[in-house]
Amino acid sequence: MLRSDEDLPTTAGPPRTQQPREHKPPPIYVYGVTNYQDMVSYLTTTPEEEQYFCKALSDETIKINVHTSDSYRRLIKQFQADNAVHQTYQPRGERAYRVVLRHLHHSIHPDVIKGELEGVGHTARNVLNIRHRLNKAPLPL
């Protein structure tokens, strides 16, 4: 059955803007926990009424998952201040990433590219002119 134009949905309204996605923080592993009750009471005072999940692992290790980035940062600062043996990963929003710029002439010096990137508000750790993997000829990357 064919639909008339009146049956089709309309897309009127303001255009959608994509909001930055809030990634959940990585887990925190705390080592050498011999008394689980003491650890739980320590955690309830630190994140200030934030929710978290604990999981007991082997070898006296506790895995802690918190819901918000603020709680994650507060808990990490508290562990560092108390010299607690812990391990975690860098949050996804703070990780460095790689970018390939194409169609650049190979004679452009990497310092010029780095300066231009800093001029538009980006911080570059390392800028390289890529070479072909077999014959080592410069590429426009």
ZAMIMAR-298696 format. One record per atom (N, C-alpha, C): residue number from 1; x, y, z; atom name. Coordinates in nm, 2 decimals. Atoms other than C-alpha are relative to their C-alpha. Layout:
// residues N
<pos:NUM px:X py:Y pz:Z site:CA>
...
This chain:
// residues 141
<pos:1 px:0.08 py:-0.12 pz:0.00 site:N>
<pos:1 px:0.00 py:0.00 pz:0.00 site:CA>
<pos:1 px:0.09 py:0.12 pz:0.00 site:C>
<pos:2 px:-0.08 py:-0.12 pz:0.01 site:N>
<pos:2 px:0.14 py:0.34 pz:-0.10 site:CA>
<pos:2 px:-0.05 py:0.10 pz:0.11 site:C>
<pos:3 px:0.03 py:-0.11 pz:-0.10 site:N>
<pos:3 px:0.16 py:0.62 pz:0.16 site:CA>
<pos:3 px:-0.01 py:0.13 pz:-0.07 site:C>
<pos:4 px:0.01 py:-0.14 pz:0.05 site:N>
<pos:4 px:0.06 py:0.97 pz:0.09 site:CA>
<pos:4 px:0.10 py:0.08 pz:0.07 site:C>
<pos:5 px:-0.09 py:-0.09 pz:-0.06 site:N>
<pos:5 px:0.28 py:1.26 pz:0.17 site:CA>
<pos:5 px:-0.04 py:0.04 pz:0.14 site:C>
<pos:6 px:0.05 py:-0.03 pz:-0.13 site:N>
<pos:6 px:0.07 py:1.33 pz:0.47 site:CA>
<pos:6 px:0.04 py:-0.10 pz:0.11 site:C>
<pos:7 px:-0.03 py:0.11 pz:-0.09 site:N>
<pos:7 px:0.16 py:1.00 pz:0.63 site:CA>
<pos:7 px:0.15 py:0.00 pz:0.04 site:C>
<pos:8 px:-0.15 py:0.01 pz:-0.03 site:N>
<pos:8 px:0.54 py:1.06 pz:0.62 site:CA>
<pos:8 px:0.03 py:0.09 pz:0.12 site:C>
<pos:9 px:-0.03 py:-0.08 pz:-0.11 site:N>
<pos:9 px:0.70 py:1.19 pz:0.93 site:CA>
<pos:9 px:0.08 py:0.13 pz:-0.04 site:C>
<pos:10 px:-0.06 py:-0.13 pz:0.03 site:N>
<pos:10 px:0.82 py:1.55 pz:0.93 site:CA>
<pos:10 px:0.13 py:0.02 pz:0.08 site:C>
<pos:11 px:-0.12 py:-0.02 pz:-0.08 site:N>
<pos:11 px:1.16 py:1.66 pz:1.04 site:CA>
<pos:11 px:0.02 py:0.15 pz:0.03 site:C>
<pos:12 px:0.00 py:-0.15 pz:-0.03 site:N>
<pos:12 px:1.07 py:2.02 pz:1.13 site:CA>
<pos:12 px:0.05 py:0.01 pz:0.14 site:C>
<pos:13 px:-0.05 py:-0.03 pz:-0.13 site:N>
<pos:13 px:1.23 py:2.17 pz:1.43 site:CA>
<pos:13 px:0.15 py:0.04 pz:0.00 site:C>
<pos:14 px:-0.14 py:-0.04 pz:0.00 site:N>
<pos:14 px:1.58 py:2.28 pz:1.54 site:CA>
<pos:14 px:0.09 py:-0.11 pz:-0.03 site:C>
<pos:15 px:-0.09 py:0.11 pz:0.03 site:N>
<pos:15 px:1.87 py:2.09 pz:1.41 site:CA>
<pos:15 px:0.07 py:-0.06 pz:0.13 site:C>
<pos:16 px:-0.05 py:0.06 pz:-0.11 site:N>
<pos:16 px:2.02 py:1.84 pz:1.65 site:CA>
<pos:16 px:0.15 py:0.03 pz:0.01 site:C>
<pos:17 px:-0.14 py:-0.02 pz:-0.03 site:N>
<pos:17 px:2.35 py:1.92 pz:1.81 site:CA>
<pos:17 px:0.05 py:-0.11 pz:0.08 site:C>
<pos:18 px:-0.05 py:0.11 pz:-0.08 site:N>
<pos:18 px:2.56 py:1.64 pz:1.93 site:CA>
<pos:18 px:0.08 py:0.04 pz:0.12 site:C>
<pos:19 px:-0.06 py:-0.04 pz:-0.13 site:N>
<pos:19 px:2.65 py:1.67 pz:2.29 site:CA>
<pos:19 px:0.12 py:-0.09 pz:0.03 site:C>
<pos:20 px:-0.12 py:0.08 pz:-0.03 site:N>
<pos:20 px:2.99 py:1.55 pz:2.42 site:CA>
<pos:20 px:-0.05 py:-0.12 pz:0.09 site:C>
<pos:21 px:0.04 py:0.12 pz:-0.08 site:N>
<pos:21 px:2.95 py:1.19 pz:2.55 site:CA>
<pos:21 px:0.08 py:-0.01 pz:0.13 site:C>
<pos:22 px:-0.07 py:0.02 pz:-0.13 site:N>
<pos:22 px:3.03 py:1.14 pz:2.91 site:CA>
<pos:22 px:0.03 py:-0.15 pz:0.02 site:C>
<pos:23 px:-0.05 py:0.14 pz:-0.01 site:N>
<pos:23 px:3.24 py:0.82 pz:2.94 site:CA>
<pos:23 px:0.00 py:-0.03 pz:0.15 site:C>
<pos:24 px:-0.01 py:0.04 pz:-0.14 site:N>
<pos:24 px:3.22 py:0.62 pz:3.26 site:CA>
<pos:24 px:0.15 py:-0.01 pz:0.04 site:C>
<pos:25 px:-0.14 py:0.00 pz:-0.04 site:N>
<pos:25 px:3.55 py:0.63 pz:3.46 site:CA>
<pos:25 px:0.04 py:-0.15 pz:0.01 site:C>
<pos:26 px:-0.06 py:0.14 pz:0.00 site:N>
<pos:26 px:3.78 py:0.32 pz:3.45 site:CA>
<pos:26 px:0.00 py:-0.05 pz:0.15 site:C>
<pos:27 px:0.00 py:0.06 pz:-0.14 site:N>
<pos:27 px:3.79 py:0.08 pz:3.75 site:CA>
<pos:27 px:0.13 py:0.03 pz:0.07 site:C>
<pos:28 px:-0.12 py:-0.02 pz:-0.09 site:N>
<pos:28 px:4.03 py:0.13 pz:4.04 site:CA>
<pos:28 px:0.02 py:-0.13 pz:0.07 site:C>
<pos:29 px:-0.04 py:0.12 pz:-0.07 site:N>
<pos:29 px:4.21 py:-0.17 pz:4.17 site:CA>
<pos:29 px:0.08 py:0.03 pz:0.13 site:C>
<pos:30 px:-0.07 py:-0.02 pz:-0.13 site:N>
<pos:30 px:4.32 py:-0.16 pz:4.54 site:CA>
<pos:30 px:0.06 py:-0.13 pz:0.04 site:C>
<pos:31 px:-0.07 py:0.12 pz:-0.04 site:N>
<pos:31 px:4.58 py:-0.41 pz:4.65 site:CA>
<pos:31 px:0.03 py:-0.01 pz:0.15 site:C>
<pos:32 px:-0.04 py:0.01 pz:-0.14 site:N>
<pos:32 px:4.66 py:-0.55 pz:4.99 site:CA>
<pos:32 px:-0.11 py:0.02 pz:0.10 site:C>
<pos:33 px:0.11 py:-0.03 pz:-0.09 site:N>
<pos:33 px:4.31 py:-0.52 pz:5.14 site:CA>
<pos:33 px:-0.02 py:-0.13 pz:0.09 site:C>
<pos:34 px:0.02 py:0.11 pz:-0.09 site:N>
<pos:34 px:4.30 py:-0.76 pz:5.44 site:CA>
<pos:34 px:-0.13 py:0.00 pz:0.07 site:C>
<pos:35 px:0.13 py:-0.01 pz:-0.07 site:N>
<pos:35 px:3.98 py:-0.63 pz:5.61 site:CA>
<pos:35 px:-0.10 py:0.08 pz:-0.10 site:C>
<pos:36 px:0.10 py:-0.06 pz:0.09 site:N>
<pos:36 px:3.69 py:-0.57 pz:5.37 site:CA>
<pos:36 px:-0.09 py:0.10 pz:0.06 site:C>
<pos:37 px:0.09 py:-0.09 pz:-0.07 site:N>
<pos:37 px:3.47 py:-0.40 pz:5.63 site:CA>
<pos:37 px:0.07 py:0.14 pz:0.01 site:C>
<pos:38 px:-0.07 py:-0.13 pz:-0.01 site:N>
<pos:38 px:3.74 py:-0.13 pz:5.69 site:CA>
<pos:38 px:0.01 py:0.07 pz:-0.13 site:C>
<pos:39 px:0.00 py:-0.06 pz:0.13 site:N>
<pos:39 px:3.77 py:-0.08 pz:5.32 site:CA>
<pos:39 px:-0.13 py:0.07 pz:-0.04 site:C>
<pos:40 px:0.13 py:-0.06 pz:0.03 site:N>
<pos:40 px:3.40 py:-0.02 pz:5.28 site:CA>
<pos:40 px:-0.03 py:0.12 pz:0.08 site:C>
<pos:41 px:0.02 py:-0.12 pz:-0.08 site:N>
<pos:41 px:3.38 py:0.22 pz:5.57 site:CA>
<pos:41 px:0.09 py:0.12 pz:-0.05 site:C>
<pos:42 px:-0.09 py:-0.10 pz:0.05 site:N>
<pos:42 px:3.68 py:0.41 pz:5.42 site:CA>
<pos:42 px:-0.06 py:0.06 pz:-0.13 site:C>
<pos:43 px:0.06 py:-0.05 pz:0.13 site:N>
<pos:43 px:3.50 py:0.43 pz:5.08 site:CA>
<pos:43 px:-0.13 py:0.08 pz:0.02 site:C>
<pos:44 px:0.13 py:-0.08 pz:-0.02 site:N>
<pos:44 px:3.17 py:0.56 pz:5.23 site:CA>
<pos:44 px:0.03 py:0.14 pz:0.04 site:C>
<pos:45 px:-0.03 py:-0.14 pz:-0.05 site:N>
<pos:45 px:3.35 py:0.86 pz:5.38 site:CA>
<pos:45 px:0.06 py:0.08 pz:-0.12 site:C>
<pos:46 px:-0.08 py:-0.07 pz:0.10 site:N>
<pos:46 px:3.56 py:0.95 pz:5.07 site:CA>
<pos:46 px:-0.09 py:0.05 pz:-0.11 site:C>
<pos:47 px:0.07 py:-0.05 pz:0.12 site:N>
<pos:47 px:3.32 py:0.98 pz:4.77 site:CA>
<pos:47 px:-0.12 py:0.09 pz:0.03 site:C>
<pos:48 px:0.10 py:-0.10 pz:-0.04 site:N>
<pos:48 px:3.07 py:1.20 pz:4.96 site:CA>
<pos:48 px:-0.14 py:-0.04 pz:-0.06 site:C>
<pos:49 px:0.13 py:0.05 pz:0.04 site:N>
<pos:49 px:2.75 py:1.00 pz:4.91 site:CA>
<pos:49 px:-0.02 py:-0.04 pz:-0.15 site:C>
<pos:50 px:0.00 py:0.05 pz:0.14 site:N>
<pos:50 px:2.84 py:0.88 pz:4.56 site:CA>
<pos:50 px:-0.02 py:-0.15 pz:0.00 site:C>
<pos:51 px:0.02 py:0.15 pz:0.01 site:N>
<pos:51 px:2.74 py:0.53 pz:4.45 site:CA>
<pos:51 px:0.12 py:-0.06 pz:-0.07 site:C>
<pos:52 px:-0.11 py:0.07 pz:0.05 site:N>
<pos:52 px:3.01 py:0.28 pz:4.38 site:CA>
<pos:52 px:-0.03 py:-0.15 pz:0.01 site:C>
<pos:53 px:0.01 py:0.15 pz:-0.01 site:N>
<pos:53 px:3.04 py:-0.10 pz:4.33 site:CA>
<pos:53 px:0.14 py:-0.05 pz:0.03 site:C>
<pos:54 px:-0.13 py:0.07 pz:-0.03 site:N>
<pos:54 px:3.31 py:-0.32 pz:4.49 site:CA>
<pos:54 px:-0.01 py:-0.14 pz:-0.04 site:C>
<pos:55 px:0.00 py:0.14 pz:0.03 site:N>
<pos:55 px:3.41 py:-0.66 pz:4.38 site:CA>
<pos:55 px:0.13 py:-0.05 pz:0.06 site:C>
<pos:56 px:-0.12 py:0.06 pz:-0.06 site:N>
<pos:56 px:3.66 py:-0.88 pz:4.58 site:CA>
<pos:56 px:0.06 py:-0.09 pz:-0.11 site:C>
<pos:57 px:-0.08 py:0.09 pz:0.10 site:N>
<pos:57 px:3.92 py:-1.04 pz:4.35 site:CA>
<pos:57 px:0.10 py:-0.08 pz:0.08 site:C>
<pos:58 px:-0.10 py:0.09 pz:-0.07 site:N>
<pos:58 px:4.19 py:-1.29 pz:4.43 site:CA>
<pos:58 px:0.12 py:0.08 pz:0.05 site:C>
<pos:59 px:-0.12 py:-0.06 pz:-0.06 site:N>
<pos:59 px:4.51 py:-1.20 pz:4.63 site:CA>
<pos:59 px:-0.03 py:0.13 pz:0.07 site:C>
<pos:60 px:0.03 py:-0.12 pz:-0.08 site:N>
<pos:60 px:4.35 py:-0.94 pz:4.85 site:CA>
<pos:60 px:-0.01 py:0.13 pz:-0.08 site:C>
<pos:61 px:0.02 py:-0.12 pz:0.10 site:N>
<pos:61 px:4.25 py:-0.71 pz:4.56 site:CA>
<pos:61 px:-0.15 py:0.03 pz:0.00 site:C>
<pos:62 px:0.13 py:-0.05 pz:0.01 site:N>
<pos:62 px:3.94 py:-0.50 pz:4.55 site:CA>
<pos:62 px:-0.01 py:0.08 pz:-0.13 site:C>
<pos:63 px:0.03 py:-0.07 pz:0.12 site:N>
<pos:63 px:3.79 py:-0.37 pz:4.22 site:CA>
<pos:63 px:-0.11 py:0.10 pz:0.03 site:C>
<pos:64 px:0.10 py:-0.10 pz:-0.03 site:N>
<pos:64 px:3.60 py:-0.04 pz:4.26 site:CA>
<pos:64 px:-0.04 py:0.07 pz:-0.13 site:C>
<pos:65 px:0.06 py:-0.08 pz:0.12 site:N>
<pos:65 px:3.37 py:0.11 pz:3.99 site:CA>
<pos:65 px:-0.08 py:0.11 pz:0.06 site:C>
<pos:66 px:0.08 py:-0.12 pz:-0.04 site:N>
<pos:66 px:3.24 py:0.46 pz:4.05 site:CA>
<pos:66 px:-0.08 py:0.05 pz:-0.12 site:C>
<pos:67 px:0.09 py:-0.05 pz:0.11 site:N>
<pos:67 px:2.96 py:0.63 pz:3.84 site:CA>
<pos:67 px:0.04 py:0.13 pz:-0.06 site:C>
<pos:68 px:-0.03 py:-0.13 pz:0.06 site:N>
<pos:68 px:3.09 py:0.98 pz:3.79 site:CA>
<pos:68 px:0.15 py:0.03 pz:0.00 site:C>
<pos:69 px:-0.14 py:-0.03 pz:0.01 site:N>
<pos:69 px:3.42 py:1.13 pz:3.69 site:CA>
<pos:69 px:0.05 py:0.08 pz:0.13 site:C>
<pos:70 px:-0.03 py:-0.07 pz:-0.13 site:N>
<pos:70 px:3.41 py:1.36 pz:4.00 site:CA>
<pos:70 px:0.04 py:-0.09 pz:0.11 site:C>
<pos:71 px:-0.02 py:0.10 pz:-0.10 site:N>
<pos:71 px:3.39 py:1.07 pz:4.23 site:CA>
<pos:71 px:0.13 py:-0.07 pz:-0.02 site:C>
<pos:72 px:-0.12 py:0.06 pz:0.04 site:N>
<pos:72 px:3.67 py:0.90 pz:4.04 site:CA>
<pos:72 px:0.12 py:0.08 pz:0.04 site:C>
<pos:73 px:-0.11 py:-0.08 pz:-0.03 site:N>
<pos:73 px:3.90 py:1.19 pz:4.08 site:CA>
<pos:73 px:0.02 py:0.02 pz:0.15 site:C>
<pos:74 px:-0.01 py:-0.01 pz:-0.15 site:N>
<pos:74 px:3.82 py:1.24 pz:4.45 site:CA>
<pos:74 px:0.06 py:-0.12 pz:0.06 site:C>
<pos:75 px:-0.05 py:0.12 pz:-0.05 site:N>
<pos:75 px:3.88 py:0.88 pz:4.52 site:CA>
<pos:75 px:0.15 py:-0.03 pz:-0.03 site:C>
<pos:76 px:-0.14 py:0.02 pz:0.04 site:N>
<pos:76 px:4.21 py:0.87 pz:4.33 site:CA>
<pos:76 px:0.09 py:0.10 pz:0.09 site:C>
<pos:77 px:-0.07 py:-0.10 pz:-0.08 site:N>
<pos:77 px:4.33 py:1.19 pz:4.52 site:CA>
<pos:77 px:0.01 py:-0.05 pz:0.14 site:C>
<pos:78 px:0.00 py:0.05 pz:-0.14 site:N>
<pos:78 px:4.23 py:1.03 pz:4.85 site:CA>
<pos:78 px:0.10 py:-0.12 pz:0.01 site:C>
<pos:79 px:-0.09 py:0.11 pz:0.00 site:N>
<pos:79 px:4.42 py:0.71 pz:4.77 site:CA>
<pos:79 px:0.15 py:0.04 pz:-0.01 site:C>
<pos:80 px:-0.14 py:-0.06 pz:0.01 site:N>
<pos:80 px:4.73 py:0.91 pz:4.67 site:CA>
<pos:80 px:0.04 py:0.07 pz:0.13 site:C>
<pos:81 px:-0.04 py:-0.07 pz:-0.13 site:N>
<pos:81 px:4.72 py:1.12 pz:4.99 site:CA>
<pos:81 px:0.02 py:-0.10 pz:0.11 site:C>
<pos:82 px:-0.02 py:0.10 pz:-0.10 site:N>
<pos:82 px:4.69 py:0.81 pz:5.20 site:CA>
<pos:82 px:0.10 py:-0.11 pz:-0.03 site:C>
<pos:83 px:-0.10 py:0.09 pz:0.05 site:N>
<pos:83 px:4.96 py:0.62 pz:5.00 site:CA>
<pos:83 px:-0.06 py:-0.14 pz:0.00 site:C>
<pos:84 px:0.06 py:0.13 pz:0.02 site:N>
<pos:84 px:4.72 py:0.33 pz:4.93 site:CA>
<pos:84 px:0.06 py:-0.06 pz:-0.13 site:C>
<pos:85 px:-0.05 py:0.06 pz:0.12 site:N>
<pos:85 px:4.85 py:0.08 pz:4.68 site:CA>
<pos:85 px:-0.12 py:-0.03 pz:-0.09 site:C>
<pos:86 px:0.11 py:0.01 pz:0.10 site:N>
<pos:86 px:4.62 py:0.11 pz:4.38 site:CA>
<pos:86 px:0.05 py:0.01 pz:-0.14 site:C>
<pos:87 px:-0.03 py:-0.01 pz:0.14 site:N>
<pos:87 px:4.62 py:0.10 pz:4.01 site:CA>
<pos:87 px:-0.13 py:0.03 pz:-0.08 site:C>
<pos:88 px:0.11 py:-0.03 pz:0.08 site:N>
<pos:88 px:4.39 py:0.24 pz:3.75 site:CA>
<pos:88 px:0.05 py:0.04 pz:-0.14 site:C>
<pos:89 px:-0.03 py:-0.04 pz:0.14 site:N>
<pos:89 px:4.38 py:0.35 pz:3.38 site:CA>
<pos:89 px:-0.03 py:0.15 pz:-0.02 site:C>
<pos:90 px:0.03 py:-0.14 pz:0.03 site:N>
<pos:90 px:4.37 py:0.69 pz:3.23 site:CA>
<pos:90 px:-0.14 py:0.01 pz:-0.06 site:C>
<pos:91 px:0.14 py:-0.02 pz:0.05 site:N>
<pos:91 px:4.01 py:0.81 pz:3.17 site:CA>
<pos:91 px:0.00 py:0.02 pz:-0.15 site:C>
<pos:92 px:0.01 py:-0.01 pz:0.14 site:N>
<pos:92 px:3.90 py:0.79 pz:2.81 site:CA>
<pos:92 px:0.00 py:0.14 pz:-0.05 site:C>
<pos:93 px:0.01 py:-0.13 pz:0.05 site:N>
<pos:93 px:3.83 py:1.16 pz:2.78 site:CA>
<pos:93 px:0.14 py:0.08 pz:0.02 site:C>
<pos:94 px:-0.13 py:-0.07 pz:-0.02 site:N>
<pos:94 px:4.19 py:1.25 pz:2.89 site:CA>
<pos:94 px:0.11 py:-0.07 pz:-0.08 site:C>
<pos:95 px:-0.10 py:0.07 pz:0.08 site:N>
<pos:95 px:4.37 py:1.00 pz:2.66 site:CA>
<pos:95 px:0.05 py:0.08 pz:-0.12 site:C>
<pos:96 px:-0.05 py:-0.07 pz:0.12 site:N>
<pos:96 px:4.59 py:1.13 pz:2.38 site:CA>
<pos:96 px:-0.05 py:-0.08 pz:-0.12 site:C>
<pos:97 px:0.04 py:0.07 pz:0.12 site:N>
<pos:97 px:4.50 py:1.04 pz:2.03 site:CA>
<pos:97 px:0.09 py:0.04 pz:-0.12 site:C>
<pos:98 px:-0.08 py:-0.02 pz:0.12 site:N>
<pos:98 px:4.67 py:1.02 pz:1.69 site:CA>
<pos:98 px:-0.09 py:0.06 pz:-0.11 site:C>
<pos:99 px:0.06 py:-0.06 pz:0.11 site:N>
<pos:99 px:4.58 py:1.23 pz:1.39 site:CA>
<pos:99 px:0.09 py:-0.01 pz:-0.12 site:C>
<pos:100 px:-0.07 py:0.00 pz:0.12 site:N>
<pos:100 px:4.69 py:1.19 pz:1.03 site:CA>
<pos:100 px:-0.05 py:0.11 pz:-0.09 site:C>
<pos:101 px:0.04 py:-0.11 pz:0.09 site:N>
<pos:101 px:4.69 py:1.50 pz:0.81 site:CA>
<pos:101 px:0.05 py:-0.04 pz:-0.14 site:C>
<pos:102 px:-0.03 py:0.05 pz:0.13 site:N>
<pos:102 px:4.68 py:1.41 pz:0.45 site:CA>
<pos:102 px:0.01 py:0.12 pz:-0.10 site:C>
<pos:103 px:-0.02 py:-0.09 pz:0.11 site:N>
<pos:103 px:4.78 py:1.60 pz:0.13 site:CA>
<pos:103 px:0.08 py:0.12 pz:0.04 site:C>
<pos:104 px:-0.10 py:-0.10 pz:-0.03 site:N>
<pos:104 px:5.06 py:1.80 pz:0.29 site:CA>
<pos:104 px:0.13 py:-0.03 pz:-0.08 site:C>
<pos:105 px:-0.13 py:0.03 pz:0.07 site:N>
<pos:105 px:5.38 py:1.84 pz:0.09 site:CA>
<pos:105 px:0.10 py:-0.04 pz:0.10 site:C>
<pos:106 px:-0.10 py:0.05 pz:-0.09 site:N>
<pos:106 px:5.67 py:1.65 pz:0.24 site:CA>
<pos:106 px:0.11 py:0.09 pz:0.04 site:C>
<pos:107 px:-0.10 py:-0.09 pz:-0.03 site:N>
<pos:107 px:5.89 py:1.95 pz:0.24 site:CA>
<pos:107 px:-0.03 py:0.09 pz:0.12 site:C>
<pos:108 px:0.04 py:-0.08 pz:-0.11 site:N>
<pos:108 px:5.69 py:2.12 pz:0.52 site:CA>
<pos:108 px:0.07 py:-0.06 pz:0.13 site:C>
<pos:109 px:-0.07 py:0.04 pz:-0.12 site:N>
<pos:109 px:5.90 py:2.11 pz:0.84 site:CA>
<pos:109 px:-0.10 py:-0.04 pz:0.11 site:C>
<pos:110 px:0.10 py:0.04 pz:-0.11 site:N>
<pos:110 px:5.73 py:1.93 pz:1.14 site:CA>
<pos:110 px:-0.02 py:0.11 pz:0.10 site:C>
<pos:111 px:0.01 py:-0.11 pz:-0.09 site:N>
<pos:111 px:5.80 py:2.24 pz:1.36 site:CA>
<pos:111 px:-0.11 py:0.10 pz:-0.05 site:C>
<pos:112 px:0.10 py:-0.09 pz:0.05 site:N>
<pos:112 px:5.59 py:2.45 pz:1.13 site:CA>
<pos:112 px:-0.14 py:-0.05 pz:0.02 site:C>
<pos:113 px:0.13 py:0.07 pz:-0.02 site:N>
<pos:113 px:5.30 py:2.20 pz:1.15 site:CA>
<pos:113 px:-0.04 py:0.01 pz:0.14 site:C>
<pos:114 px:0.03 py:-0.01 pz:-0.15 site:N>
<pos:114 px:5.33 py:2.19 pz:1.53 site:CA>
<pos:114 px:-0.04 py:0.14 pz:0.04 site:C>
<pos:115 px:0.04 py:-0.14 pz:-0.04 site:N>
<pos:115 px:5.32 py:2.57 pz:1.55 site:CA>
<pos:115 px:-0.14 py:0.03 pz:-0.05 site:C>
<pos:116 px:0.14 py:-0.03 pz:0.05 site:N>
<pos:116 px:5.01 py:2.59 pz:1.33 site:CA>
<pos:116 px:-0.11 py:-0.07 pz:0.08 site:C>
<pos:117 px:0.10 py:0.07 pz:-0.08 site:N>
<pos:117 px:4.83 py:2.33 pz:1.54 site:CA>
<pos:117 px:-0.01 py:0.07 pz:0.14 site:C>
<pos:118 px:0.01 py:-0.07 pz:-0.13 site:N>
<pos:118 px:4.92 py:2.52 pz:1.86 site:CA>
<pos:118 px:-0.07 py:0.13 pz:-0.02 site:C>
<pos:119 px:0.07 py:-0.13 pz:0.03 site:N>
<pos:119 px:4.79 py:2.84 pz:1.69 site:CA>
<pos:119 px:-0.15 py:-0.02 pz:0.00 site:C>
<pos:120 px:0.15 py:0.01 pz:0.00 site:N>
<pos:120 px:4.44 py:2.69 pz:1.66 site:CA>
<pos:120 px:-0.05 py:-0.07 pz:0.12 site:C>
<pos:121 px:0.04 py:0.05 pz:-0.13 site:N>
<pos:121 px:4.44 py:2.55 pz:2.01 site:CA>
<pos:121 px:0.02 py:-0.14 pz:0.03 site:C>
<pos:122 px:-0.03 py:0.14 pz:-0.03 site:N>
<pos:122 px:4.57 py:2.20 pz:1.99 site:CA>
<pos:122 px:0.15 py:-0.02 pz:0.05 site:C>
<pos:123 px:-0.13 py:0.03 pz:-0.05 site:N>
<pos:123 px:4.87 py:2.06 pz:2.18 site:CA>
<pos:123 px:0.05 py:-0.13 pz:-0.07 site:C>
<pos:124 px:-0.06 py:0.11 pz:0.07 site:N>
<pos:124 px:5.09 py:1.83 pz:1.97 site:CA>
<pos:124 px:0.12 py:-0.05 pz:0.08 site:C>
<pos:125 px:-0.12 py:0.06 pz:-0.06 site:N>
<pos:125 px:5.33 py:1.59 pz:2.14 site:CA>
<pos:125 px:0.11 py:-0.03 pz:-0.09 site:C>
<pos:126 px:-0.10 py:0.04 pz:0.10 site:N>
<pos:126 px:5.51 py:1.47 pz:1.83 site:CA>
<pos:126 px:-0.06 py:0.02 pz:-0.14 site:C>
<pos:127 px:0.05 py:-0.02 pz:0.14 site:N>
<pos:127 px:5.48 py:1.56 pz:1.46 site:CA>
<pos:127 px:0.11 py:-0.07 pz:-0.09 site:C>
<pos:128 px:-0.10 py:0.07 pz:0.09 site:N>
<pos:128 px:5.64 py:1.33 pz:1.20 site:CA>
<pos:128 px:-0.05 py:0.01 pz:-0.14 site:C>
<pos:129 px:0.03 py:0.02 pz:0.14 site:N>
<pos:129 px:5.66 py:1.32 pz:0.82 site:CA>
<pos:129 px:0.01 py:-0.15 pz:-0.02 site:C>
<pos:130 px:0.00 py:0.14 pz:0.02 site:N>
<pos:130 px:5.57 py:0.97 pz:0.73 site:CA>
<pos:130 px:0.07 py:-0.04 pz:-0.13 site:C>
<pos:131 px:-0.07 py:0.05 pz:0.11 site:N>
<pos:131 px:5.78 py:0.77 pz:0.49 site:CA>
<pos:131 px:-0.06 py:-0.13 pz:-0.04 site:C>
<pos:132 px:0.04 py:0.13 pz:0.05 site:N>
<pos:132 px:5.70 py:0.48 pz:0.27 site:CA>
<pos:132 px:0.07 py:-0.11 pz:0.07 site:C>
<pos:133 px:-0.07 py:0.11 pz:-0.08 site:N>
<pos:133 px:5.77 py:0.15 pz:0.45 site:CA>
<pos:133 px:0.10 py:-0.08 pz:-0.08 site:C>
<pos:134 px:-0.09 py:0.08 pz:0.08 site:N>
<pos:134 px:5.96 py:-0.01 pz:0.16 site:CA>
<pos:134 px:0.12 py:0.08 pz:-0.05 site:C>
<pos:135 px:-0.11 py:-0.08 pz:0.07 site:N>
<pos:135 px:6.15 py:0.25 pz:-0.03 site:CA>
<pos:135 px:0.04 py:0.13 pz:0.08 site:C>
<pos:136 px:-0.03 py:-0.11 pz:-0.09 site:N>
<pos:136 px:6.16 py:0.52 pz:0.25 site:CA>
<pos:136 px:-0.02 py:0.14 pz:-0.07 site:C>
<pos:137 px:0.03 py:-0.13 pz:0.06 site:N>
<pos:137 px:6.03 py:0.79 pz:0.01 site:CA>
<pos:137 px:-0.10 py:0.08 pz:0.08 site:C>
<pos:138 px:0.10 py:-0.08 pz:-0.08 site:N>
<pos:138 px:5.85 py:1.08 pz:0.18 site:CA>
<pos:138 px:-0.14 py:0.00 pz:-0.06 site:C>
<pos:139 px:0.14 py:0.00 pz:0.04 site:N>
<pos:139 px:5.47 py:1.07 pz:0.17 site:CA>
<pos:139 px:-0.07 py:0.13 pz:0.03 site:C>
<pos:140 px:0.07 py:-0.12 pz:-0.03 site:N>
<pos:140 px:5.22 py:1.35 pz:0.17 site:CA>
<pos:140 px:-0.09 py:-0.01 pz:0.12 site:C>
<pos:141 px:0.07 py:0.03 pz:-0.13 site:N>
<pos:141 px:5.12 py:1.26 pz:0.53 site:CA>
<pos:141 px:0.07 py:0.07 pz:0.11 site:C>
